[in-house]
Structures are given as structure tokens and as C-alpha cells.
Amino acid sequence: MRVMFVADGRSPIALNWMRYFTERHDQVYLASTFRCTVDLPLRGYEIVPVAFSSAAQSSGSRGVSARARSG
């Protein structure tokens, strides 16, 4: 079976679900909303910034960047 997850790749819940399917030897793909490193045998991995995920990375822990606020 092929399974694609669109999730935050850092999420423990998402990682548990992906681990479940990889242990069943299914083809697992991840479209992560944040940059992350996943220690699972994924068939594919892509970063797909959604909503404010890219703003959180560029501004650190201080909040939303100026570009995101003005839009």
C-alpha cells in the first residue's frame, strides 16, 4: 500500500503513524510542513510550507516575520 502523510514531520504522533506503516512494509511518503529529520525508511520526503510554518522558521521564537504580517 502507498501512504502519504501531510503533517509536521517533528510530531511524535505523526512519527508513530509513519512507523506503524513502515513496519508493515508499506510505501510511506511524507510532505512535512516543517523542516525535520526523520529516521524512518521513507520512500519520499518533501517540505511543503503551509500557512505560517515558513514564517516561524525565519523569525525564530519571536513570532511572525514582517513579510507575513503585512500580507
mmJSON file of the N, C-alpha and C atoms, coordinates in Angstrom:
{"data_MODEL":{"atom_site":{
"group_PDB":["ATOM","ATOM","ATOM","ATOM","ATOM","ATOM","ATOM","ATOM","ATOM","ATOM","ATOM","ATOM","ATOM","ATOM","ATOM","ATOM","ATOM","ATOM","ATOM","ATOM","ATOM","ATOM","ATOM","ATOM","ATOM","ATOM","ATOM","ATOM","ATOM","ATOM","ATOM","ATOM","ATOM","ATOM","ATOM","ATOM","ATOM","ATOM","ATOM","ATOM","ATOM","ATOM","ATOM","ATOM","ATOM","ATOM","ATOM","ATOM","ATOM","ATOM","ATOM","ATOM","ATOM","ATOM","ATOM","ATOM","ATOM","ATOM","ATOM","ATOM","ATOM","ATOM","ATOM","ATOM","ATOM","ATOM","ATOM","ATOM","ATOM","ATOM","ATOM","ATOM","ATOM","ATOM","ATOM","ATOM","ATOM","ATOM","ATOM","ATOM","ATOM","ATOM","ATOM","ATOM","ATOM","ATOM","ATOM","ATOM","ATOM","ATOM","ATOM","ATOM","ATOM","ATOM","ATOM","ATOM","ATOM","ATOM","ATOM","ATOM","ATOM","ATOM","ATOM","ATOM","ATOM","ATOM","ATOM","ATOM","ATOM","ATOM","ATOM","ATOM","ATOM","ATOM","ATOM","ATOM","ATOM","ATOM","ATOM","ATOM","ATOM","ATOM","ATOM","ATOM","ATOM","ATOM","ATOM","ATOM","ATOM","ATOM","ATOM","ATOM","ATOM","ATOM","ATOM","ATOM","ATOM","ATOM","ATOM","ATOM","ATOM","ATOM","ATOM","ATOM","ATOM","ATOM","ATOM","ATOM","ATOM","ATOM","ATOM","ATOM","ATOM","ATOM","ATOM","ATOM","ATOM","ATOM","ATOM","ATOM","ATOM","ATOM","ATOM","ATOM","ATOM","ATOM","ATOM","ATOM","ATOM","ATOM","ATOM","ATOM","ATOM","ATOM","ATOM","ATOM","ATOM","ATOM","ATOM","ATOM","ATOM","ATOM","ATOM","ATOM","ATOM","ATOM","ATOM","ATOM","ATOM","ATOM","ATOM","ATOM","ATOM","ATOM","ATOM","ATOM","ATOM","ATOM","ATOM","ATOM","ATOM","ATOM","ATOM","ATOM","ATOM","ATOM","ATOM","ATOM","ATOM","ATOM","ATOM","ATOM","ATOM"],
"id":[1,2,3,4,5,6,7,8,9,10,11,12,13,14,15,16,17,18,19,20,21,22,23,24,25,26,27,28,29,30,31,32,33,34,35,36,37,38,39,40,41,42,43,44,45,46,47,48,49,50,51,52,53,54,55,56,57,58,59,60,61,62,63,64,65,66,67,68,69,70,71,72,73,74,75,76,77,78,79,80,81,82,83,84,85,86,87,88,89,90,91,92,93,94,95,96,97,98,99,100,101,102,103,104,105,106,107,108,109,110,111,112,113,114,115,116,117,118,119,120,121,122,123,124,125,126,127,128,129,130,131,132,133,134,135,136,137,138,139,140,141,142,143,144,145,146,147,148,149,150,151,152,153,154,155,156,157,158,159,160,161,162,163,164,165,166,167,168,169,170,171,172,173,174,175,176,177,178,179,180,181,182,183,184,185,186,187,188,189,190,191,192,193,194,195,196,197,198,199,200,201,202,203,204,205,206,207,208,209,210,211,212,213],
"type_symbol":["N","C","C","N","C","C","N","C","C","N","C","C","N","C","C","N","C","C","N","C","C","N","C","C","N","C","C","N","C","C","N","C","C","N","C","C","N","C","C","N","C","C","N","C","C","N","C","C","N","C","C","N","C","C","N","C","C","N","C","C","N","C","C","N","C","C","N","C","C","N","C","C","N","C","C","N","C","C","N","C","C","N","C","C","N","C","C","N","C","C","N","C","C","N","C","C","N","C","C","N","C","C","N","C","C","N","C","C","N","C","C","N","C","C","N","C","C","N","C","C","N","C","C","N","C","C","N","C","C","N","C","C","N","C","C","N","C","C","N","C","C","N","C","C","N","C","C","N","C","C","N","C","C","N","C","C","N","C","C","N","C","C","N","C","C","N","C","C","N","C","C","N","C","C","N","C","C","N","C","C","N","C","C","N","C","C","N","C","C","N","C","C","N","C","C","N","C","C","N","C","C","N","C","C","N","C","C","N","C","C","N","C","C"],
"label_atom_id":["N","CA","C","N","CA","C","N","CA","C","N","CA","C","N","CA","C","N","CA","C","N","CA","C","N","CA","C","N","CA","C","N","CA","C","N","CA","C","N","CA","C","N","CA","C","N","CA","C","N","CA","C","N","CA","C","N","CA","C","N","CA","C","N","CA","C","N","CA","C","N","CA","C","N","CA","C","N","CA","C","N","CA","C","N","CA","C","N","CA","C","N","CA","C","N","CA","C","N","CA","C","N","CA","C","N","CA","C","N","CA","C","N","CA","C","N","CA","C","N","CA","C","N","CA","C","N","CA","C","N","CA","C","N","CA","C","N","CA","C","N","CA","C","N","CA","C","N","CA","C","N","CA","C","N","CA","C","N","CA","C","N","CA","C","N","CA","C","N","CA","C","N","CA","C","N","CA","C","N","CA","C","N","CA","C","N","CA","C","N","CA","C","N","CA","C","N","CA","C","N","CA","C","N","CA","C","N","CA","C","N","CA","C","N","CA","C","N","CA","C","N","CA","C","N","CA","C","N","CA","C","N","CA","C","N","CA","C","N","CA","C","N","CA","C","N","CA","C"],
"label_alt_id":[null,null,null,null,null,null,null,null,null,null,null,null,null,null,null,null,null,null,null,null,null,null,null,null,null,null,null,null,null,null,null,null,null,null,null,null,null,null,null,null,null,null,null,null,null,null,null,null,null,null,null,null,null,null,null,null,null,null,null,null,null,null,null,null,null,null,null,null,null,null,null,null,null,null,null,null,null,null,null,null,null,null,null,null,null,null,null,null,null,null,null,null,null,null,null,null,null,null,null,null,null,null,null,null,null,null,null,null,null,null,null,null,null,null,null,null,null,null,null,null,null,null,null,null,null,null,null,null,null,null,null,null,null,null,null,null,null,null,null,null,null,null,null,null,null,null,null,null,null,null,null,null,null,null,null,null,null,null,null,null,null,null,null,null,null,null,null,null,null,null,null,null,null,null,null,null,null,null,null,null,null,null,null,null,null,null,null,null,null,null,null,null,null,null,null,null,null,null,null,null,null,null,null,null,null,null,null,null,null,null,null,null,null],
"label_comp_id":["MET","MET","MET","ARG","ARG","ARG","VAL","VAL","VAL","MET","MET","MET","PHE","PHE","PHE","VAL","VAL","VAL","ALA","ALA","ALA","ASP","ASP","ASP","GLY","GLY","GLY","ARG","ARG","ARG","SER","SER","SER","PRO","PRO","PRO","ILE","ILE","ILE","ALA","ALA","ALA","LEU","LEU","LEU","ASN","ASN","ASN","TRP","TRP","TRP","MET","MET","MET","ARG","ARG","ARG","TYR","TYR","TYR","PHE","PHE","PHE","THR","THR","THR","GLU","GLU","GLU","ARG","ARG","ARG","HIS","HIS","HIS","ASP","ASP","ASP","GLN","GLN","GLN","VAL","VAL","VAL","TYR","TYR","TYR","LEU","LEU","LEU","ALA","ALA","ALA","SER","SER","SER","THR","THR","THR","PHE","PHE","PHE","ARG","ARG","ARG","CYS","CYS","CYS","THR","THR","THR","VAL","VAL","VAL","ASP","ASP","ASP","LEU","LEU","LEU","PRO","PRO","PRO","LEU","LEU","LEU","ARG","ARG","ARG","GLY","GLY","GLY","TYR","TYR","TYR","GLU","GLU","GLU","ILE","ILE","ILE","VAL","VAL","VAL","PRO","PRO","PRO","VAL","VAL","VAL","ALA","ALA","ALA","PHE","PHE","PHE","SER","SER","SER","SER","SER","SER","ALA","ALA","ALA","ALA","ALA","ALA","GLN","GLN","GLN","SER","SER","SER","SER","SER","SER","GLY","GLY","GLY","SER","SER","SER","ARG","ARG","ARG","GLY","GLY","GLY","VAL","VAL","VAL","SER","SER","SER","ALA","ALA","ALA","ARG","ARG","ARG","ALA","ALA","ALA","ARG","ARG","ARG","SER","SER","SER","GLY","GLY","GLY"],
"label_asym_id":["A","A","A","A","A","A","A","A","A","A","A","A","A","A","A","A","A","A","A","A","A","A","A","A","A","A","A","A","A","A","A","A","A","A","A","A","A","A","A","A","A","A","A","A","A","A","A","A","A","A","A","A","A","A","A","A","A","A","A","A","A","A","A","A","A","A","A","A","A","A","A","A","A","A","A","A","A","A","A","A","A","A","A","A","A","A","A","A","A","A","A","A","A","A","A","A","A","A","A","A","A","A","A","A","A","A","A","A","A","A","A","A","A","A","A","A","A","A","A","A","A","A","A","A","A","A","A","A","A","A","A","A","A","A","A","A","A","A","A","A","A","A","A","A","A","A","A","A","A","A","A","A","A","A","A","A","A","A","A","A","A","A","A","A","A","A","A","A","A","A","A","A","A","A","A","A","A","A","A","A","A","A","A","A","A","A","A","A","A","A","A","A","A","A","A","A","A","A","A","A","A","A","A","A","A","A","A","A","A","A","A","A","A"],
"label_entity_id":["1","1","1","1","1","1","1","1","1","1","1","1","1","1","1","1","1","1","1","1","1","1","1","1","1","1","1","1","1","1","1","1","1","1","1","1","1","1","1","1","1","1","1","1","1","1","1","1","1","1","1","1","1","1","1","1","1","1","1","1","1","1","1","1","1","1","1","1","1","1","1","1","1","1","1","1","1","1","1","1","1","1","1","1","1","1","1","1","1","1","1","1","1","1","1","1","1","1","1","1","1","1","1","1","1","1","1","1","1","1","1","1","1","1","1","1","1","1","1","1","1","1","1","1","1","1","1","1","1","1","1","1","1","1","1","1","1","1","1","1","1","1","1","1","1","1","1","1","1","1","1","1","1","1","1","1","1","1","1","1","1","1","1","1","1","1","1","1","1","1","1","1","1","1","1","1","1","1","1","1","1","1","1","1","1","1","1","1","1","1","1","1","1","1","1","1","1","1","1","1","1","1","1","1","1","1","1","1","1","1","1","1","1"],
"label_seq_id":[1,1,1,2,2,2,3,3,3,4,4,4,5,5,5,6,6,6,7,7,7,8,8,8,9,9,9,10,10,10,11,11,11,12,12,12,13,13,13,14,14,14,15,15,15,16,16,16,17,17,17,18,18,18,19,19,19,20,20,20,21,21,21,22,22,22,23,23,23,24,24,24,25,25,25,26,26,26,27,27,27,28,28,28,29,29,29,30,30,30,31,31,31,32,32,32,33,33,33,34,34,34,35,35,35,36,36,36,37,37,37,38,38,38,39,39,39,40,40,40,41,41,41,42,42,42,43,43,43,44,44,44,45,45,45,46,46,46,47,47,47,48,48,48,49,49,49,50,50,50,51,51,51,52,52,52,53,53,53,54,54,54,55,55,55,56,56,56,57,57,57,58,58,58,59,59,59,60,60,60,61,61,61,62,62,62,63,63,63,64,64,64,65,65,65,66,66,66,67,67,67,68,68,68,69,69,69,70,70,70,71,71,71],
"pdbx_PDB_ins_code":[null,null,null,null,null,null,null,null,null,null,null,null,null,null,null,null,null,null,null,null,null,null,null,null,null,null,null,null,null,null,null,null,null,null,null,null,null,null,null,null,null,null,null,null,null,null,null,null,null,null,null,null,null,null,null,null,null,null,null,null,null,null,null,null,null,null,null,null,null,null,null,null,null,null,null,null,null,null,null,null,null,null,null,null,null,null,null,null,null,null,null,null,null,null,null,null,null,null,null,null,null,null,null,null,null,null,null,null,null,null,null,null,null,null,null,null,null,null,null,null,null,null,null,null,null,null,null,null,null,null,null,null,null,null,null,null,null,null,null,null,null,null,null,null,null,null,null,null,null,null,null,null,null,null,null,null,null,null,null,null,null,null,null,null,null,null,null,null,null,null,null,null,null,null,null,null,null,null,null,null,null,null,null,null,null,null,null,null,null,null,null,null,null,null,null,null,null,null,null,null,null,null,null,null,null,null,null,null,null,null,null,null,null],
"Cartn_x":[0.846,0.0,0.9,0.464,1.164,0.396,1.139,0.527,1.322,0.604,1.267,0.749,1.671,1.324,1.637,0.68,0.9,0.798,1.959,1.997,3.288,3.355,4.598,5.477,6.572,7.448,8.128,8.001,8.565,7.581,6.335,5.279,5.442,5.471,5.572,4.395,3.217,2.043,2.183,2.576,2.777,3.882,4.959,6.059,5.605,4.765,4.259,3.409,2.564,1.757,2.635,3.622,4.517,5.315,5.755,6.489,5.614,4.348,3.421,3.366,3.201,3.07,4.393,5.517,6.806,7.138,6.736,6.975,6.14,5.03,4.205,4.746,5.839,6.493,5.651,4.849,4.115,5.033,4.699,5.461,4.945,5.77,5.352,6.076,5.303,5.812,5.412,6.265,5.969,6.072,5.027,5.054,4.983,6.146,6.228,6.008,5.28,5.02,6.155,7.13,8.319,9.538,10.703,11.954,12.185,12.618,12.857,13.749,14.251,14.97,14.172,13.883,13.065,13.922,14.003,14.812,13.921,13.253,12.381,12.687,12.446,12.703,11.588,11.557,10.523,10.875,9.854,10.065,10.256,9.756,9.898,9.668,10.291,10.188,10.227,9.292,9.202,8.799,9.358,8.952,7.933,6.766,5.675,5.246,5.779,5.39,3.907,3.203,1.773,1.505,0.639,0.23,1.451,1.697,2.765,3.997,4.097,5.242,6.559,6.59,7.835,8.149,7.144,7.369,7.96,7.542,8.057,9.526,9.961,11.364,12.237,11.769,12.611,12.729,11.746,11.787,12.197,12.438,12.824,11.648,11.877,10.813,10.134,10.476,9.918,8.541,8.113,6.784,6.835,5.837,5.67,6.56,7.148,8.036,7.239,7.946,7.305,6.6,7.202,6.585,5.245,5.167,3.929,2.876,3.301,2.34,1.688,2.455,1.903,0.927,0.962,0.117,-1.169],
"Cartn_y":[-1.162,0.0,1.237,2.295,3.58,4.537,5.188,6.116,7.417,8.539,9.838,10.621,11.078,11.887,13.342,14.219,15.662,16.086,16.282,16.525,17.231,17.682,18.202,16.99,16.86,15.71,15.619,16.654,16.629,16.072,15.904,15.482,14.019,13.76,12.377,11.514,12.087,11.324,10.94,11.897,11.597,10.56,10.69,9.726,8.321,8.205,6.886,6.256,7.066,6.534,6.109,6.922,6.566,5.31,5.196,3.997,2.75,2.862,1.736,1.225,2.143,1.739,1.271,1.883,1.416,0.026,-0.281,-1.619,-2.681,-2.267,-3.185,-3.304,-2.608,-2.594,-1.926,-0.936,-0.126,0.985,1.558,2.674,3.963,4.596,5.784,7.003,8.038,9.318,10.379,11.392,12.468,13.804,14.62,16.023,16.8,17.194,17.829,19.328,19.881,21.312,22.077,21.375,21.976,21.152,21.787,21.048,20.123,18.918,17.945,16.834,16.035,14.828,13.654,12.722,11.572,10.324,9.549,8.333,7.123,7.172,6.084,5.787,4.57,4.236,4.745,6.059,6.663,6.491,6.36,6.278,7.665,8.684,10.044,11.042,12.218,13.268,14.612,15.47,16.789,17.786,18.989,20.054,20.916,21.057,21.838,22.873,24.103,25.108,25.454,25.411,25.679,26.771,27.706,28.79,29.521,29.454,30.217,29.387,28.186,27.338,27.952,28.6,29.211,30.477,31.186,32.389,32.041,30.952,30.546,30.187,29.602,29.233,30.449,31.416,32.557,33.554,33.613,34.605,34.026,32.728,32.118,32.032,32.279,32.15,33.47,34.539,35.853,36.071,35.236,35.423,35.461,36.084,36.091,37.158,36.875,37.821,39.007,40.077,41.29,41.008,40.175,39.855,39.17,38.231,37.501,38.403,39.349,40.24,41.185,41.634,42.627,42.019,40.699,40.051,39.681],
"Cartn_z":[0.0,0.0,0.0,-0.631,-0.614,0.287,1.19,2.133,2.1,1.988,2.034,3.229,4.042,5.2,4.895,5.133,5.099,6.551,7.166,8.607,8.977,10.208,10.761,11.051,10.331,10.483,11.83,12.66,14.011,15.029,14.64,15.552,15.97,17.277,17.744,17.292,17.21,16.779,15.31,14.466,13.047,12.865,13.626,13.529,13.919,14.941,15.338,14.237,13.598,12.499,11.335,10.993,9.897,10.224,11.469,11.894,11.75,12.126,12.01,10.57,9.619,8.22,7.622,8.029,7.504,8.032,9.262,9.806,9.1,8.503,7.702,6.285,6.003,4.692,3.609,4.041,3.079,2.571,1.426,0.878,1.501,2.323,3.066,2.519,2.221,1.747,2.766,2.929,3.872,3.167,3.284,2.885,4.192,4.698,6.016,5.9,6.848,6.875,7.54,8.118,8.728,8.346,8.301,8.084,9.272,8.964,10.021,9.492,10.405,10.024,10.568,9.699,10.071,9.919,10.986,10.981,10.696,9.549,9.117,7.649,7.211,5.795,4.876,4.657,3.817,2.34,1.508,0.056,-0.545,0.134,-0.354,0.76,0.624,1.64,0.93,1.263,0.644,1.719,1.649,2.567,1.85,2.459,1.876,2.914,2.841,3.823,3.678,4.782,4.801,5.827,5.508,6.407,6.949,8.252,8.882,9.202,8.667,9.005,8.543,7.38,6.917,7.709,8.181,8.97,10.328,10.902,12.207,12.123,11.034,10.879,10.647,9.871,9.533,10.671,11.562,12.625,13.964,14.021,15.295,16.236,17.503,18.503,18.799,18.079,18.364,17.746,16.831,16.246,14.737,14.157,12.71,12.101,10.957,10.285,9.743,9.413,8.896,7.579,6.728,5.436,5.642,6.573,6.816,7.454,8.303,8.964,7.972,6.979,6.064,5.062,4.885,3.879,4.354],
"occupancy":[1.0,1.0,1.0,1.0,1.0,1.0,1.0,1.0,1.0,1.0,1.0,1.0,1.0,1.0,1.0,1.0,1.0,1.0,1.0,1.0,1.0,1.0,1.0,1.0,1.0,1.0,1.0,1.0,1.0,1.0,1.0,1.0,1.0,1.0,1.0,1.0,1.0,1.0,1.0,1.0,1.0,1.0,1.0,1.0,1.0,1.0,1.0,1.0,1.0,1.0,1.0,1.0,1.0,1.0,1.0,1.0,1.0,1.0,1.0,1.0,1.0,1.0,1.0,1.0,1.0,1.0,1.0,1.0,1.0,1.0,1.0,1.0,1.0,1.0,1.0,1.0,1.0,1.0,1.0,1.0,1.0,1.0,1.0,1.0,1.0,1.0,1.0,1.0,1.0,1.0,1.0,1.0,1.0,1.0,1.0,1.0,1.0,1.0,1.0,1.0,1.0,1.0,1.0,1.0,1.0,1.0,1.0,1.0,1.0,1.0,1.0,1.0,1.0,1.0,1.0,1.0,1.0,1.0,1.0,1.0,1.0,1.0,1.0,1.0,1.0,1.0,1.0,1.0,1.0,1.0,1.0,1.0,1.0,1.0,1.0,1.0,1.0,1.0,1.0,1.0,1.0,1.0,1.0,1.0,1.0,1.0,1.0,1.0,1.0,1.0,1.0,1.0,1.0,1.0,1.0,1.0,1.0,1.0,1.0,1.0,1.0,1.0,1.0,1.0,1.0,1.0,1.0,1.0,1.0,1.0,1.0,1.0,1.0,1.0,1.0,1.0,1.0,1.0,1.0,1.0,1.0,1.0,1.0,1.0,1.0,1.0,1.0,1.0,1.0,1.0,1.0,1.0,1.0,1.0,1.0,1.0,1.0,1.0,1.0,1.0,1.0,1.0,1.0,1.0,1.0,1.0,1.0,1.0,1.0,1.0,1.0,1.0,1.0],
"B_iso_or_equiv":[0.0,0.0,0.0,0.0,0.0,0.0,0.0,0.0,0.0,0.0,0.0,0.0,0.0,0.0,0.0,0.0,0.0,0.0,0.0,0.0,0.0,0.0,0.0,0.0,0.0,0.0,0.0,0.0,0.0,0.0,0.0,0.0,0.0,0.0,0.0,0.0,0.0,0.0,0.0,0.0,0.0,0.0,0.0,0.0,0.0,0.0,0.0,0.0,0.0,0.0,0.0,0.0,0.0,0.0,0.0,0.0,0.0,0.0,0.0,0.0,0.0,0.0,0.0,0.0,0.0,0.0,0.0,0.0,0.0,0.0,0.0,0.0,0.0,0.0,0.0,0.0,0.0,0.0,0.0,0.0,0.0,0.0,0.0,0.0,0.0,0.0,0.0,0.0,0.0,0.0,0.0,0.0,0.0,0.0,0.0,0.0,0.0,0.0,0.0,0.0,0.0,0.0,0.0,0.0,0.0,0.0,0.0,0.0,0.0,0.0,0.0,0.0,0.0,0.0,0.0,0.0,0.0,0.0,0.0,0.0,0.0,0.0,0.0,0.0,0.0,0.0,0.0,0.0,0.0,0.0,0.0,0.0,0.0,0.0,0.0,0.0,0.0,0.0,0.0,0.0,0.0,0.0,0.0,0.0,0.0,0.0,0.0,0.0,0.0,0.0,0.0,0.0,0.0,0.0,0.0,0.0,0.0,0.0,0.0,0.0,0.0,0.0,0.0,0.0,0.0,0.0,0.0,0.0,0.0,0.0,0.0,0.0,0.0,0.0,0.0,0.0,0.0,0.0,0.0,0.0,0.0,0.0,0.0,0.0,0.0,0.0,0.0,0.0,0.0,0.0,0.0,0.0,0.0,0.0,0.0,0.0,0.0,0.0,0.0,0.0,0.0,0.0,0.0,0.0,0.0,0.0,0.0,0.0,0.0,0.0,0.0,0.0,0.0],
"pdbx_formal_charge":[null,null,null,null,null,null,null,null,null,null,null,null,null,null,null,null,null,null,null,null,null,null,null,null,null,null,null,null,null,null,null,null,null,null,null,null,null,null,null,null,null,null,null,null,null,null,null,null,null,null,null,null,null,null,null,null,null,null,null,null,null,null,null,null,null,null,null,null,null,null,null,null,null,null,null,null,null,null,null,null,null,null,null,null,null,null,null,null,null,null,null,null,null,null,null,null,null,null,null,null,null,null,null,null,null,null,null,null,null,null,null,null,null,null,null,null,null,null,null,null,null,null,null,null,null,null,null,null,null,null,null,null,null,null,null,null,null,null,null,null,null,null,null,null,null,null,null,null,null,null,null,null,null,null,null,null,null,null,null,null,null,null,null,null,null,null,null,null,null,null,null,null,null,null,null,null,null,null,null,null,null,null,null,null,null,null,null,null,null,null,null,null,null,null,null,null,null,null,null,null,null,null,null,null,null,null,null,null,null,null,null,null,null],
"auth_seq_id":[1,1,1,2,2,2,3,3,3,4,4,4,5,5,5,6,6,6,7,7,7,8,8,8,9,9,9,10,10,10,11,11,11,12,12,12,13,13,13,14,14,14,15,15,15,16,16,16,17,17,17,18,18,18,19,19,19,20,20,20,21,21,21,22,22,22,23,23,23,24,24,24,25,25,25,26,26,26,27,27,27,28,28,28,29,29,29,30,30,30,31,31,31,32,32,32,33,33,33,34,34,34,35,35,35,36,36,36,37,37,37,38,38,38,39,39,39,40,40,40,41,41,41,42,42,42,43,43,43,44,44,44,45,45,45,46,46,46,47,47,47,48,48,48,49,49,49,50,50,50,51,51,51,52,52,52,53,53,53,54,54,54,55,55,55,56,56,56,57,57,57,58,58,58,59,59,59,60,60,60,61,61,61,62,62,62,63,63,63,64,64,64,65,65,65,66,66,66,67,67,67,68,68,68,69,69,69,70,70,70,71,71,71],
"auth_comp_id":["MET","MET","MET","ARG","ARG","ARG","VAL","VAL","VAL","MET","MET","MET","PHE","PHE","PHE","VAL","VAL","VAL","ALA","ALA","ALA","ASP","ASP","ASP","GLY","GLY","GLY","ARG","ARG","ARG","SER","SER","SER","PRO","PRO","PRO","ILE","ILE","ILE","ALA","ALA","ALA","LEU","LEU","LEU","ASN","ASN","ASN","TRP","TRP","TRP","MET","MET","MET","ARG","ARG","ARG","TYR","TYR","TYR","PHE","PHE","PHE","THR","THR","THR","GLU","GLU","GLU","ARG","ARG","ARG","HIS","HIS","HIS","ASP","ASP","ASP","GLN","GLN","GLN","VAL","VAL","VAL","TYR","TYR","TYR","LEU","LEU","LEU","ALA","ALA","ALA","SER","SER","SER","THR","THR","THR","PHE","PHE","PHE","ARG","ARG","ARG","CYS","CYS","CYS","THR","THR","THR","VAL","VAL","VAL","ASP","ASP","ASP","LEU","LEU","LEU","PRO","PRO","PRO","LEU","LEU","LEU","ARG","ARG","ARG","GLY","GLY","GLY","TYR","TYR","TYR","GLU","GLU","GLU","ILE","ILE","ILE","VAL","VAL","VAL","PRO","PRO","PRO","VAL","VAL","VAL","ALA","ALA","ALA","PHE","PHE","PHE","SER","SER","SER","SER","SER","SER","ALA","ALA","ALA","ALA","ALA","ALA","GLN","GLN","GLN","SER","SER","SER","SER","SER","SER","GLY","GLY","GLY","SER","SER","SER","ARG","ARG","ARG","GLY","GLY","GLY","VAL","VAL","VAL","SER","SER","SER","ALA","ALA","ALA","ARG","ARG","ARG","ALA","ALA","ALA","ARG","ARG","ARG","SER","SER","SER","GLY","GLY","GLY"],
"auth_asym_id":["A","A","A","A","A","A","A","A","A","A","A","A","A","A","A","A","A","A","A","A","A","A","A","A","A","A","A","A","A","A","A","A","A","A","A","A","A","A","A","A","A","A","A","A","A","A","A","A","A","A","A","A","A","A","A","A","A","A","A","A","A","A","A","A","A","A","A","A","A","A","A","A","A","A","A","A","A","A","A","A","A","A","A","A","A","A","A","A","A","A","A","A","A","A","A","A","A","A","A","A","A","A","A","A","A","A","A","A","A","A","A","A","A","A","A","A","A","A","A","A","A","A","A","A","A","A","A","A","A","A","A","A","A","A","A","A","A","A","A","A","A","A","A","A","A","A","A","A","A","A","A","A","A","A","A","A","A","A","A","A","A","A","A","A","A","A","A","A","A","A","A","A","A","A","A","A","A","A","A","A","A","A","A","A","A","A","A","A","A","A","A","A","A","A","A","A","A","A","A","A","A","A","A","A","A","A","A","A","A","A","A","A","A"],
"auth_atom_id":["N","CA","C","N","CA","C","N","CA","C","N","CA","C","N","CA","C","N","CA","C","N","CA","C","N","CA","C","N","CA","C","N","CA","C","N","CA","C","N","CA","C","N","CA","C","N","CA","C","N","CA","C","N","CA","C","N","CA","C","N","CA","C","N","CA","C","N","CA","C","N","CA","C","N","CA","C","N","CA","C","N","CA","C","N","CA","C","N","CA","C","N","CA","C","N","CA","C","N","CA","C","N","CA","C","N","CA","C","N","CA","C","N","CA","C","N","CA","C","N","CA","C","N","CA","C","N","CA","C","N","CA","C","N","CA","C","N","CA","C","N","CA","C","N","CA","C","N","CA","C","N","CA","C","N","CA","C","N","CA","C","N","CA","C","N","CA","C","N","CA","C","N","CA","C","N","CA","C","N","CA","C","N","CA","C","N","CA","C","N","CA","C","N","CA","C","N","CA","C","N","CA","C","N","CA","C","N","CA","C","N","CA","C","N","CA","C","N","CA","C","N","CA","C","N","CA","C","N","CA","C","N","CA","C","N","CA","C","N","CA","C","N","CA","C","N","CA","C"],
"pdbx_PDB_model_num":[1,1,1,1,1,1,1,1,1,1,1,1,1,1,1,1,1,1,1,1,1,1,1,1,1,1,1,1,1,1,1,1,1,1,1,1,1,1,1,1,1,1,1,1,1,1,1,1,1,1,1,1,1,1,1,1,1,1,1,1,1,1,1,1,1,1,1,1,1,1,1,1,1,1,1,1,1,1,1,1,1,1,1,1,1,1,1,1,1,1,1,1,1,1,1,1,1,1,1,1,1,1,1,1,1,1,1,1,1,1,1,1,1,1,1,1,1,1,1,1,1,1,1,1,1,1,1,1,1,1,1,1,1,1,1,1,1,1,1,1,1,1,1,1,1,1,1,1,1,1,1,1,1,1,1,1,1,1,1,1,1,1,1,1,1,1,1,1,1,1,1,1,1,1,1,1,1,1,1,1,1,1,1,1,1,1,1,1,1,1,1,1,1,1,1,1,1,1,1,1,1,1,1,1,1,1,1,1,1,1,1,1,1]
}}}
